[in-house]
Amino acid sequence: MTIGRPVRVQLSGDREGAYVVAEERADGSLVLRPDGERRARAPVDSLGALAQLLRRRSDGLATTSEALDAWGVDLVEDERVVEFAMADVGGQRGFVALTNRRFIFLVRGGAALEPQQQHALSELTTIDPLPGRGKHGFVVGCEGAAPILVESRDRGQIERLRARLLAR
């Protein structure tokens, strides 16, 4: 498909937000990419687990970046959150924030979340599935660190997170 100007679509659900059609295939399927112009201040509702976490807050946090900043995670200028999921990491319950640069694990500490582990995506060496357990998960190999076990009872959520890590 030849596009003079970008064709934009709005999705709802787990992938809520603004997207641009990057390719229309012969079978009619579409390849979408996030619309950078419209997602610069994506509302927290665009990332389900984060929306649930912040729904009752009254501090006016409007974006995932603002929420992470409030929890002590400093995102660099071109860093953006691509996935936010509830997960158990190394047996400890918390949240995984995956950016275009880092894998960040946050746990509840006091009244807010606090970053417990942060790894640059360039340091990740392997992402292997976790077979035969009650939870769904994977193991992340990381330079200079012990393997990181990531699990969740939500199969879809863990598969999305693993797919994003594999696509890095």
VENBEL-V368461 format. One record per residue. PSI is psi in radians with two decimals (999 if undefined). Layout:
# VENBEL-V368461
psi: <PSI,PSI>
This chain:
# VENBEL-V368461
psi: <2.28,2.23,2.12,-0.84,2.70,2.39,2.11,2.55,2.70,2.19,2.67,2.99,-2.59,-0.46,0.57,2.40,-3.08,2.35,2.78,2.42,2.02,-0.52,2.44,2.07,2.84,-0.55,0.04,-0.16,2.71,2.54,2.15,2.67,2.63,2.45,1.76,-0.58,-0.68,-0.18,0.05,-0.62,0.97,2.33,2.74,-0.43,-0.26,-0.20,1.71,-0.95,-0.65,-0.69,-0.74,-0.71,-0.65,-0.14,-0.69,0.02,2.63,0.33,0.10,0.27,2.23,-0.32,2.82,-0.65,-0.74,-0.70,-0.83,-0.69,-0.72,-0.43,0.19,0.27,1.98,1.97,2.40,2.95,-0.79,0.23,2.36,2.61,2.24,-0.30,2.48,2.10,2.59,2.36,2.81,2.22,2.10,0.56,0.00,2.26,2.39,-2.61,2.48,2.19,2.11,2.11,3.12,-0.04,-0.49,2.74,2.06,2.27,2.19,2.45,2.76,2.25,1.99,-2.17,-0.09,3.13,2.62,2.46,2.27,-0.69,2.49,2.28,2.29,2.47,-0.53,-0.34,-0.23,2.27,-0.62,2.67,1.68,2.44,2.75,1.76,2.66,0.76,2.88,-0.57,2.81,2.53,-2.98,2.89,2.25,2.15,2.41,2.35,2.28,0.23,2.73,2.71,2.51,2.06,2.10,2.13,2.71,2.62,-0.29,1.72,-0.78,-0.75,-0.78,-0.61,-0.68,-0.77,-0.79,-0.73,-0.72,-0.69,-0.74,-0.56,-0.07,999>
